[in-house]
């Protein structure tokens, strides 16, 4: 075999290798374009997921308006309890929603609102379980509802409240009779709040 034939053979191998390399490069570029298309195609879905997350975080119609003040009473260390909503639920419950505000320049410990029932206090630490609802017309006092493990159906685990901050709270009671529209809310260390039931 002459050197001329060897050179031609090597050129043929080189051309074939170059053709394979170009084919792979083109395929790789094509894959990149597909990836870009996939990324572009997936961007709206991830954006819609983010939008869905925002929708879930947005307040629902059932959440009380924090700007509505049905009652405002003061308590120890300058704390203020604001009641935003008093509503009958379909299951025969009465839910009170509000906020405890700290308008002072001191950090205030949020213990002492859980009442004196040892089992409830131990299962519902730093809660508002000590709240009671008074139906003066019906001469009845209602206590916060508890689950089977004696945890209150109310806000639990209140942390020390920083100056100028607010902690949302809720309390759930058995609903007074349908004819009862006016009740008093008593939360330990706060003045009694007179409320009107809606619904």
mmCIF file of the C-alpha atoms, coordinates in Angstrom:
data_MODEL
# 
_entry.id   MODEL 
# 
loop_
_atom_site.group_PDB 
_atom_site.id 
_atom_site.type_symbol 
_atom_site.label_atom_id 
_atom_site.label_alt_id 
_atom_site.label_comp_id 
_atom_site.label_asym_id 
_atom_site.label_entity_id 
_atom_site.label_seq_id 
_atom_site.pdbx_PDB_ins_code 
_atom_site.Cartn_x 
_atom_site.Cartn_y 
_atom_site.Cartn_z 
_atom_site.occupancy 
_atom_site.B_iso_or_equiv 
_atom_site.pdbx_formal_charge 
_atom_site.auth_seq_id 
_atom_site.auth_comp_id 
_atom_site.auth_asym_id 
_atom_site.auth_atom_id 
_atom_site.pdbx_PDB_model_num 
ATOM 1   C CA . UNK A 1 1   ? 0.000   0.000  0.000  1.00 0.00 ? 1   UNK A CA 1 
ATOM 2   C CA . UNK A 1 2   ? 1.419   3.417  -0.961 1.00 0.00 ? 2   UNK A CA 1 
ATOM 3   C CA . UNK A 1 3   ? 1.694   6.460  1.188  1.00 0.00 ? 3   UNK A CA 1 
ATOM 4   C CA . UNK A 1 4   ? -0.920  8.111  -1.059 1.00 0.00 ? 4   UNK A CA 1 
ATOM 5   C CA . UNK A 1 5   ? -3.532  5.438  -0.172 1.00 0.00 ? 5   UNK A CA 1 
ATOM 6   C CA . UNK A 1 6   ? -2.702  5.696  3.574  1.00 0.00 ? 6   UNK A CA 1 
ATOM 7   C CA . UNK A 1 7   ? -3.132  9.470  3.457  1.00 0.00 ? 7   UNK A CA 1 
ATOM 8   C CA . UNK A 1 8   ? -6.459  9.141  1.666  1.00 0.00 ? 8   UNK A CA 1 
ATOM 9   C CA . UNK A 1 9   ? -7.563  6.555  4.248  1.00 0.00 ? 9   UNK A CA 1 
ATOM 10  C CA . UNK A 1 10  ? -6.621  8.822  7.120  1.00 0.00 ? 10  UNK A CA 1 
ATOM 11  C CA . UNK A 1 11  ? -8.439  11.705 5.486  1.00 0.00 ? 11  UNK A CA 1 
ATOM 12  C CA . UNK A 1 12  ? -11.508 9.538  5.144  1.00 0.00 ? 12  UNK A CA 1 
ATOM 13  C CA . UNK A 1 13  ? -11.370 8.598  8.848  1.00 0.00 ? 13  UNK A CA 1 
ATOM 14  C CA . UNK A 1 14  ? -10.850 12.258 9.778  1.00 0.00 ? 14  UNK A CA 1 
ATOM 15  C CA . UNK A 1 15  ? -13.800 13.339 7.622  1.00 0.00 ? 15  UNK A CA 1 
ATOM 16  C CA . UNK A 1 16  ? -15.987 10.618 9.157  1.00 0.00 ? 16  UNK A CA 1 
ATOM 17  C CA . UNK A 1 17  ? -14.928 11.641 12.680 1.00 0.00 ? 17  UNK A CA 1 
ATOM 18  C CA . UNK A 1 18  ? -15.609 15.274 11.845 1.00 0.00 ? 18  UNK A CA 1 
ATOM 19  C CA . UNK A 1 19  ? -19.062 14.362 10.494 1.00 0.00 ? 19  UNK A CA 1 
ATOM 20  C CA . UNK A 1 20  ? -19.895 12.449 13.690 1.00 0.00 ? 20  UNK A CA 1 
ATOM 21  C CA . UNK A 1 21  ? -18.662 15.347 15.818 1.00 0.00 ? 21  UNK A CA 1 
ATOM 22  C CA . UNK A 1 22  ? -20.753 17.845 13.835 1.00 0.00 ? 22  UNK A CA 1 
ATOM 23  C CA . UNK A 1 23  ? -23.809 15.605 14.102 1.00 0.00 ? 23  UNK A CA 1 
ATOM 24  C CA . UNK A 1 24  ? -23.402 15.352 17.873 1.00 0.00 ? 24  UNK A CA 1 
ATOM 25  C CA . UNK A 1 25  ? -22.842 19.108 18.150 1.00 0.00 ? 25  UNK A CA 1 
ATOM 26  C CA . UNK A 1 26  ? -25.995 19.838 16.160 1.00 0.00 ? 26  UNK A CA 1 
ATOM 27  C CA . UNK A 1 27  ? -27.939 17.344 18.268 1.00 0.00 ? 27  UNK A CA 1 
ATOM 28  C CA . UNK A 1 28  ? -26.521 18.944 21.417 1.00 0.00 ? 28  UNK A CA 1 
ATOM 29  C CA . UNK A 1 29  ? -27.537 22.394 20.218 1.00 0.00 ? 29  UNK A CA 1 
ATOM 30  C CA . UNK A 1 30  ? -30.957 21.074 19.381 1.00 0.00 ? 30  UNK A CA 1 
ATOM 31  C CA . UNK A 1 31  ? -31.234 19.627 22.887 1.00 0.00 ? 31  UNK A CA 1 
ATOM 32  C CA . UNK A 1 32  ? -30.235 22.998 24.295 1.00 0.00 ? 32  UNK A CA 1 
ATOM 33  C CA . UNK A 1 33  ? -32.971 24.668 22.282 1.00 0.00 ? 33  UNK A CA 1 
ATOM 34  C CA . UNK A 1 34  ? -35.441 22.119 23.617 1.00 0.00 ? 34  UNK A CA 1 
ATOM 35  C CA . UNK A 1 35  ? -34.224 22.791 27.138 1.00 0.00 ? 35  UNK A CA 1 
ATOM 36  C CA . UNK A 1 36  ? -34.714 26.503 26.563 1.00 0.00 ? 36  UNK A CA 1 
ATOM 37  C CA . UNK A 1 37  ? -38.158 25.818 25.194 1.00 0.00 ? 37  UNK A CA 1 
ATOM 38  C CA . UNK A 1 38  ? -38.884 23.611 28.189 1.00 0.00 ? 38  UNK A CA 1 
ATOM 39  C CA . UNK A 1 39  ? -37.649 26.308 30.534 1.00 0.00 ? 39  UNK A CA 1 
ATOM 40  C CA . UNK A 1 40  ? -39.725 28.889 28.731 1.00 0.00 ? 40  UNK A CA 1 
ATOM 41  C CA . UNK A 1 41  ? -42.678 26.541 28.796 1.00 0.00 ? 41  UNK A CA 1 
ATOM 42  C CA . UNK A 1 42  ? -42.228 25.786 32.499 1.00 0.00 ? 42  UNK A CA 1 
ATOM 43  C CA . UNK A 1 43  ? -41.837 29.437 33.509 1.00 0.00 ? 43  UNK A CA 1 
ATOM 44  C CA . UNK A 1 44  ? -45.573 30.190 33.323 1.00 0.00 ? 44  UNK A CA 1 
ATOM 45  C CA . UNK A 1 45  ? -46.398 27.096 35.393 1.00 0.00 ? 45  UNK A CA 1 
ATOM 46  C CA . UNK A 1 46  ? -43.884 28.039 38.089 1.00 0.00 ? 46  UNK A CA 1 
ATOM 47  C CA . UNK A 1 47  ? -45.208 31.581 37.955 1.00 0.00 ? 47  UNK A CA 1 
ATOM 48  C CA . UNK A 1 48  ? -48.741 30.297 38.336 1.00 0.00 ? 48  UNK A CA 1 
ATOM 49  C CA . UNK A 1 49  ? -47.566 28.228 41.321 1.00 0.00 ? 49  UNK A CA 1 
ATOM 50  C CA . UNK A 1 50  ? -46.189 31.381 42.895 1.00 0.00 ? 50  UNK A CA 1 
ATOM 51  C CA . UNK A 1 51  ? -49.455 33.152 42.144 1.00 0.00 ? 51  UNK A CA 1 
ATOM 52  C CA . UNK A 1 52  ? -51.345 30.266 43.716 1.00 0.00 ? 52  UNK A CA 1 
ATOM 53  C CA . UNK A 1 53  ? -49.175 30.598 46.819 1.00 0.00 ? 53  UNK A CA 1 
ATOM 54  C CA . UNK A 1 54  ? -49.990 34.298 46.998 1.00 0.00 ? 54  UNK A CA 1 
ATOM 55  C CA . UNK A 1 55  ? -53.681 33.533 46.628 1.00 0.00 ? 55  UNK A CA 1 
ATOM 56  C CA . UNK A 1 56  ? -53.485 31.053 49.515 1.00 0.00 ? 56  UNK A CA 1 
ATOM 57  C CA . UNK A 1 57  ? -51.690 33.615 51.696 1.00 0.00 ? 57  UNK A CA 1 
ATOM 58  C CA . UNK A 1 58  ? -54.238 36.317 50.882 1.00 0.00 ? 58  UNK A CA 1 
ATOM 59  C CA . UNK A 1 59  ? -56.893 36.833 53.570 1.00 0.00 ? 59  UNK A CA 1 
ATOM 60  C CA . UNK A 1 60  ? -60.130 35.019 52.880 1.00 0.00 ? 60  UNK A CA 1 
ATOM 61  C CA . UNK A 1 61  ? -63.595 36.478 53.247 1.00 0.00 ? 61  UNK A CA 1 
ATOM 62  C CA . UNK A 1 62  ? -64.009 34.542 56.531 1.00 0.00 ? 62  UNK A CA 1 
ATOM 63  C CA . UNK A 1 63  ? -61.041 36.223 58.226 1.00 0.00 ? 63  UNK A CA 1 
ATOM 64  C CA . UNK A 1 64  ? -61.951 39.196 60.406 1.00 0.00 ? 64  UNK A CA 1 
ATOM 65  C CA . UNK A 1 65  ? -61.067 42.698 59.292 1.00 0.00 ? 65  UNK A CA 1 
ATOM 66  C CA . UNK A 1 66  ? -58.415 43.950 61.761 1.00 0.00 ? 66  UNK A CA 1 
ATOM 67  C CA . UNK A 1 67  ? -59.650 47.507 61.226 1.00 0.00 ? 67  UNK A CA 1 
ATOM 68  C CA . UNK A 1 68  ? -63.120 46.703 62.604 1.00 0.00 ? 68  UNK A CA 1 
ATOM 69  C CA . UNK A 1 69  ? -63.356 47.413 66.345 1.00 0.00 ? 69  UNK A CA 1 
ATOM 70  C CA . UNK A 1 70  ? -66.387 45.905 68.047 1.00 0.00 ? 70  UNK A CA 1 
ATOM 71  C CA . UNK A 1 71  ? -64.835 46.458 71.477 1.00 0.00 ? 71  UNK A CA 1 
ATOM 72  C CA . UNK A 1 72  ? -61.562 47.645 72.967 1.00 0.00 ? 72  UNK A CA 1 
ATOM 73  C CA . UNK A 1 73  ? -60.554 47.047 76.588 1.00 0.00 ? 73  UNK A CA 1 
ATOM 74  C CA . UNK A 1 74  ? -57.335 47.510 78.525 1.00 0.00 ? 74  UNK A CA 1 
ATOM 75  C CA . UNK A 1 75  ? -55.509 44.959 80.620 1.00 0.00 ? 75  UNK A CA 1 
ATOM 76  C CA . UNK A 1 76  ? -52.401 44.551 82.736 1.00 0.00 ? 76  UNK A CA 1 
ATOM 77  C CA . UNK A 1 77  ? -49.126 46.167 81.743 1.00 0.00 ? 77  UNK A CA 1 
ATOM 78  C CA . UNK A 1 78  ? -50.938 48.446 79.313 1.00 0.00 ? 78  UNK A CA 1 
ATOM 79  C CA . UNK A 1 79  ? -52.028 45.676 76.919 1.00 0.00 ? 79  UNK A CA 1 
ATOM 80  C CA . UNK A 1 80  ? -55.136 46.340 74.823 1.00 0.00 ? 80  UNK A CA 1 
ATOM 81  C CA . UNK A 1 81  ? -57.626 43.693 73.644 1.00 0.00 ? 81  UNK A CA 1 
ATOM 82  C CA . UNK A 1 82  ? -59.450 44.634 70.451 1.00 0.00 ? 82  UNK A CA 1 
ATOM 83  C CA . UNK A 1 83  ? -62.378 42.442 69.342 1.00 0.00 ? 83  UNK A CA 1 
ATOM 84  C CA . UNK A 1 84  ? -62.811 42.411 65.553 1.00 0.00 ? 84  UNK A CA 1 
ATOM 85  C CA . UNK A 1 85  ? -65.495 39.762 65.064 1.00 0.00 ? 85  UNK A CA 1 
ATOM 86  C CA . UNK A 1 86  ? -68.144 37.894 67.056 1.00 0.00 ? 86  UNK A CA 1 
ATOM 87  C CA . UNK A 1 87  ? -69.834 35.307 64.876 1.00 0.00 ? 87  UNK A CA 1 
ATOM 88  C CA . UNK A 1 88  ? -72.048 32.265 65.195 1.00 0.00 ? 88  UNK A CA 1 
ATOM 89  C CA . UNK A 1 89  ? -70.769 29.254 63.288 1.00 0.00 ? 89  UNK A CA 1 
ATOM 90  C CA . UNK A 1 90  ? -73.038 26.717 61.609 1.00 0.00 ? 90  UNK A CA 1 
ATOM 91  C CA . UNK A 1 91  ? -71.982 24.008 64.083 1.00 0.00 ? 91  UNK A CA 1 
ATOM 92  C CA . UNK A 1 92  ? -73.471 25.799 67.102 1.00 0.00 ? 92  UNK A CA 1 
ATOM 93  C CA . UNK A 1 93  ? -70.278 27.606 68.103 1.00 0.00 ? 93  UNK A CA 1 
ATOM 94  C CA . UNK A 1 94  ? -69.530 31.240 68.732 1.00 0.00 ? 94  UNK A CA 1 
ATOM 95  C CA . UNK A 1 95  ? -66.116 32.421 67.540 1.00 0.00 ? 95  UNK A CA 1 
ATOM 96  C CA . UNK A 1 96  ? -64.548 35.627 68.810 1.00 0.00 ? 96  UNK A CA 1 
ATOM 97  C CA . UNK A 1 97  ? -61.587 36.966 66.867 1.00 0.00 ? 97  UNK A CA 1 
ATOM 98  C CA . UNK A 1 98  ? -59.412 39.889 67.798 1.00 0.00 ? 98  UNK A CA 1 
ATOM 99  C CA . UNK A 1 99  ? -55.955 41.147 68.674 1.00 0.00 ? 99  UNK A CA 1 
ATOM 100 C CA . UNK A 1 100 ? -53.905 41.854 71.750 1.00 0.00 ? 100 UNK A CA 1 
ATOM 101 C CA . UNK A 1 101 ? -51.815 44.987 71.241 1.00 0.00 ? 101 UNK A CA 1 
ATOM 102 C CA . UNK A 1 102 ? -48.809 46.237 73.131 1.00 0.00 ? 102 UNK A CA 1 
ATOM 103 C CA . UNK A 1 103 ? -48.803 50.040 72.809 1.00 0.00 ? 103 UNK A CA 1 
ATOM 104 C CA . UNK A 1 104 ? -46.123 50.383 75.510 1.00 0.00 ? 104 UNK A CA 1 
ATOM 105 C CA . UNK A 1 105 ? -42.357 50.658 75.130 1.00 0.00 ? 105 UNK A CA 1 
ATOM 106 C CA . UNK A 1 106 ? -41.758 47.462 77.147 1.00 0.00 ? 106 UNK A CA 1 
ATOM 107 C CA . UNK A 1 107 ? -41.839 43.756 76.221 1.00 0.00 ? 107 UNK A CA 1 
ATOM 108 C CA . UNK A 1 108 ? -44.886 42.200 77.911 1.00 0.00 ? 108 UNK A CA 1 
ATOM 109 C CA . UNK A 1 109 ? -45.108 38.524 78.898 1.00 0.00 ? 109 UNK A CA 1 
ATOM 110 C CA . UNK A 1 110 ? -48.257 36.914 77.466 1.00 0.00 ? 110 UNK A CA 1 
ATOM 111 C CA . UNK A 1 111 ? -48.872 34.410 80.259 1.00 0.00 ? 111 UNK A CA 1 
ATOM 112 C CA . UNK A 1 112 ? -51.721 34.643 82.747 1.00 0.00 ? 112 UNK A CA 1 
ATOM 113 C CA . UNK A 1 113 ? -54.639 34.500 80.293 1.00 0.00 ? 113 UNK A CA 1 
ATOM 114 C CA . UNK A 1 114 ? -55.117 30.717 80.453 1.00 0.00 ? 114 UNK A CA 1 
ATOM 115 C CA . UNK A 1 115 ? -57.226 30.635 83.612 1.00 0.00 ? 115 UNK A CA 1 
ATOM 116 C CA . UNK A 1 116 ? -56.902 28.436 86.681 1.00 0.00 ? 116 UNK A CA 1 
ATOM 117 C CA . UNK A 1 117 ? -57.865 24.958 85.426 1.00 0.00 ? 117 UNK A CA 1 
ATOM 118 C CA . UNK A 1 118 ? -54.620 23.017 85.830 1.00 0.00 ? 118 UNK A CA 1 
ATOM 119 C CA . UNK A 1 119 ? -55.257 20.477 83.077 1.00 0.00 ? 119 UNK A CA 1 
ATOM 120 C CA . UNK A 1 120 ? -56.306 23.111 80.541 1.00 0.00 ? 120 UNK A CA 1 
ATOM 121 C CA . UNK A 1 121 ? -53.346 25.336 81.447 1.00 0.00 ? 121 UNK A CA 1 
ATOM 122 C CA . UNK A 1 122 ? -50.893 22.444 81.035 1.00 0.00 ? 122 UNK A CA 1 
ATOM 123 C CA . UNK A 1 123 ? -52.353 21.434 77.655 1.00 0.00 ? 123 UNK A CA 1 
ATOM 124 C CA . UNK A 1 124 ? -52.828 25.016 76.430 1.00 0.00 ? 124 UNK A CA 1 
ATOM 125 C CA . UNK A 1 125 ? -49.762 26.967 77.577 1.00 0.00 ? 125 UNK A CA 1 
ATOM 126 C CA . UNK A 1 126 ? -49.674 30.744 77.089 1.00 0.00 ? 126 UNK A CA 1 
ATOM 127 C CA . UNK A 1 127 ? -53.202 30.698 75.712 1.00 0.00 ? 127 UNK A CA 1 
ATOM 128 C CA . UNK A 1 128 ? -56.408 32.692 76.194 1.00 0.00 ? 128 UNK A CA 1 
ATOM 129 C CA . UNK A 1 129 ? -58.193 29.621 77.614 1.00 0.00 ? 129 UNK A CA 1 
ATOM 130 C CA . UNK A 1 130 ? -59.285 31.551 80.708 1.00 0.00 ? 130 UNK A CA 1 
ATOM 131 C CA . UNK A 1 131 ? -61.769 33.632 78.717 1.00 0.00 ? 131 UNK A CA 1 
ATOM 132 C CA . UNK A 1 132 ? -65.454 33.277 79.546 1.00 0.00 ? 132 UNK A CA 1 
ATOM 133 C CA . UNK A 1 133 ? -68.593 34.448 77.793 1.00 0.00 ? 133 UNK A CA 1 
ATOM 134 C CA . UNK A 1 134 ? -71.449 35.807 79.918 1.00 0.00 ? 134 UNK A CA 1 
ATOM 135 C CA . UNK A 1 135 ? -75.063 35.836 78.777 1.00 0.00 ? 135 UNK A CA 1 
ATOM 136 C CA . UNK A 1 136 ? -76.570 38.203 81.343 1.00 0.00 ? 136 UNK A CA 1 
ATOM 137 C CA . UNK A 1 137 ? -80.113 37.899 80.025 1.00 0.00 ? 137 UNK A CA 1 
ATOM 138 C CA . UNK A 1 138 ? -79.996 34.087 80.128 1.00 0.00 ? 138 UNK A CA 1 
ATOM 139 C CA . UNK A 1 139 ? -77.928 34.130 83.350 1.00 0.00 ? 139 UNK A CA 1 
ATOM 140 C CA . UNK A 1 140 ? -75.351 31.727 81.908 1.00 0.00 ? 140 UNK A CA 1 
ATOM 141 C CA . UNK A 1 141 ? -71.575 31.629 81.731 1.00 0.00 ? 141 UNK A CA 1 
ATOM 142 C CA . UNK A 1 142 ? -69.870 29.809 78.851 1.00 0.00 ? 142 UNK A CA 1 
ATOM 143 C CA . UNK A 1 143 ? -66.306 28.494 78.951 1.00 0.00 ? 143 UNK A CA 1 
ATOM 144 C CA . UNK A 1 144 ? -63.980 28.083 75.987 1.00 0.00 ? 144 UNK A CA 1 
ATOM 145 C CA . UNK A 1 145 ? -64.463 24.787 74.174 1.00 0.00 ? 145 UNK A CA 1 
ATOM 146 C CA . UNK A 1 146 ? -61.801 22.069 74.610 1.00 0.00 ? 146 UNK A CA 1 
ATOM 147 C CA . UNK A 1 147 ? -60.873 19.046 72.539 1.00 0.00 ? 147 UNK A CA 1 
ATOM 148 C CA . UNK A 1 148 ? -60.684 15.495 73.919 1.00 0.00 ? 148 UNK A CA 1 
ATOM 149 C CA . UNK A 1 149 ? -57.140 16.129 75.192 1.00 0.00 ? 149 UNK A CA 1 
ATOM 150 C CA . UNK A 1 150 ? -58.226 19.265 77.080 1.00 0.00 ? 150 UNK A CA 1 
ATOM 151 C CA . UNK A 1 151 ? -56.579 21.677 74.639 1.00 0.00 ? 151 UNK A CA 1 
ATOM 152 C CA . UNK A 1 152 ? -58.626 24.831 74.301 1.00 0.00 ? 152 UNK A CA 1 
ATOM 153 C CA . UNK A 1 153 ? -60.173 25.831 70.994 1.00 0.00 ? 153 UNK A CA 1 
ATOM 154 C CA . UNK A 1 154 ? -58.378 29.132 71.202 1.00 0.00 ? 154 UNK A CA 1 
ATOM 155 C CA . UNK A 1 155 ? -55.024 30.771 70.549 1.00 0.00 ? 155 UNK A CA 1 
ATOM 156 C CA . UNK A 1 156 ? -52.179 28.826 72.194 1.00 0.00 ? 156 UNK A CA 1 
ATOM 157 C CA . UNK A 1 157 ? -48.465 29.558 72.556 1.00 0.00 ? 157 UNK A CA 1 
ATOM 158 C CA . UNK A 1 158 ? -48.521 33.339 72.761 1.00 0.00 ? 158 UNK A CA 1 
ATOM 159 C CA . UNK A 1 159 ? -44.979 34.716 72.827 1.00 0.00 ? 159 UNK A CA 1 
ATOM 160 C CA . UNK A 1 160 ? -43.819 37.792 74.761 1.00 0.00 ? 160 UNK A CA 1 
ATOM 161 C CA . UNK A 1 161 ? -45.193 40.796 72.899 1.00 0.00 ? 161 UNK A CA 1 
ATOM 162 C CA . UNK A 1 162 ? -42.662 43.338 71.708 1.00 0.00 ? 162 UNK A CA 1 
ATOM 163 C CA . UNK A 1 163 ? -43.355 47.087 72.015 1.00 0.00 ? 163 UNK A CA 1 
ATOM 164 C CA . UNK A 1 164 ? -45.788 48.303 69.371 1.00 0.00 ? 164 UNK A CA 1 
ATOM 165 C CA . UNK A 1 165 ? -46.602 44.779 68.184 1.00 0.00 ? 165 UNK A CA 1 
ATOM 166 C CA . UNK A 1 166 ? -49.901 42.913 67.895 1.00 0.00 ? 166 UNK A CA 1 
ATOM 167 C CA . UNK A 1 167 ? -50.827 39.242 68.415 1.00 0.00 ? 167 UNK A CA 1 
ATOM 168 C CA . UNK A 1 168 ? -53.988 37.867 66.739 1.00 0.00 ? 168 UNK A CA 1 
ATOM 169 C CA . UNK A 1 169 ? -56.221 35.797 69.024 1.00 0.00 ? 169 UNK A CA 1 
ATOM 170 C CA . UNK A 1 170 ? -59.384 33.734 68.697 1.00 0.00 ? 170 UNK A CA 1 
ATOM 171 C CA . UNK A 1 171 ? -61.676 31.983 71.171 1.00 0.00 ? 171 UNK A CA 1 
ATOM 172 C CA . UNK A 1 172 ? -64.464 29.498 70.498 1.00 0.00 ? 172 UNK A CA 1 
ATOM 173 C CA . UNK A 1 173 ? -67.431 29.013 72.824 1.00 0.00 ? 173 UNK A CA 1 
ATOM 174 C CA . UNK A 1 174 ? -70.713 27.119 72.732 1.00 0.00 ? 174 UNK A CA 1 
ATOM 175 C CA . UNK A 1 175 ? -73.171 29.510 71.079 1.00 0.00 ? 175 UNK A CA 1 
ATOM 176 C CA . UNK A 1 176 ? -75.810 31.095 73.310 1.00 0.00 ? 176 UNK A CA 1 
ATOM 177 C CA . UNK A 1 177 ? -79.446 30.635 72.231 1.00 0.00 ? 177 UNK A CA 1 
ATOM 178 C CA . UNK A 1 178 ? -80.449 32.237 68.926 1.00 0.00 ? 178 UNK A CA 1 
ATOM 179 C CA . UNK A 1 179 ? -82.383 35.003 70.687 1.00 0.00 ? 179 UNK A CA 1 
ATOM 180 C CA . UNK A 1 180 ? -79.282 36.176 72.569 1.00 0.00 ? 180 UNK A CA 1 
ATOM 181 C CA . UNK A 1 181 ? -77.591 39.091 70.823 1.00 0.00 ? 181 UNK A CA 1 
ATOM 182 C CA . UNK A 1 182 ? -75.632 40.746 73.651 1.00 0.00 ? 182 UNK A CA 1 
ATOM 183 C CA . UNK A 1 183 ? -72.868 39.046 75.650 1.00 0.00 ? 183 UNK A CA 1 
ATOM 184 C CA . UNK A 1 184 ? -69.891 40.030 77.782 1.00 0.00 ? 184 UNK A CA 1 
ATOM 185 C CA . UNK A 1 185 ? -66.392 38.684 77.239 1.00 0.00 ? 185 UNK A CA 1 
ATOM 186 C CA . UNK A 1 186 ? -64.143 38.323 80.274 1.00 0.00 ? 186 UNK A CA 1 
ATOM 187 C CA . UNK A 1 187 ? -60.453 37.581 79.736 1.00 0.00 ? 187 UNK A CA 1 
ATOM 188 C CA . UNK A 1 188 ? -58.223 37.413 82.846 1.00 0.00 ? 188 UNK A CA 1 
ATOM 189 C CA . UNK A 1 189 ? -56.536 40.739 83.625 1.00 0.00 ? 189 UNK A CA 1 
ATOM 190 C CA . UNK A 1 190 ? -58.627 42.660 81.055 1.00 0.00 ? 190 UNK A CA 1 
ATOM 191 C CA . UNK A 1 191 ? -61.727 44.763 81.626 1.00 0.00 ? 191 UNK A CA 1 
ATOM 192 C CA . UNK A 1 192 ? -65.001 43.123 80.581 1.00 0.00 ? 192 UNK A CA 1 
ATOM 193 C CA . UNK A 1 193 ? -65.929 43.738 76.918 1.00 0.00 ? 193 UNK A CA 1 
ATOM 194 C CA . UNK A 1 194 ? -69.588 44.087 75.926 1.00 0.00 ? 194 UNK A CA 1 
ATOM 195 C CA . UNK A 1 195 ? -70.245 42.521 72.510 1.00 0.00 ? 195 UNK A CA 1 
ATOM 196 C CA . UNK A 1 196 ? -73.016 42.093 69.970 1.00 0.00 ? 196 UNK A CA 1 
ATOM 197 C CA . UNK A 1 197 ? -73.280 38.725 68.207 1.00 0.00 ? 197 UNK A CA 1 
ATOM 198 C CA . UNK A 1 198 ? -73.509 38.809 64.424 1.00 0.00 ? 198 UNK A CA 1 
ATOM 199 C CA . UNK A 1 199 ? -75.175 36.041 62.464 1.00 0.00 ? 199 UNK A CA 1 
# 
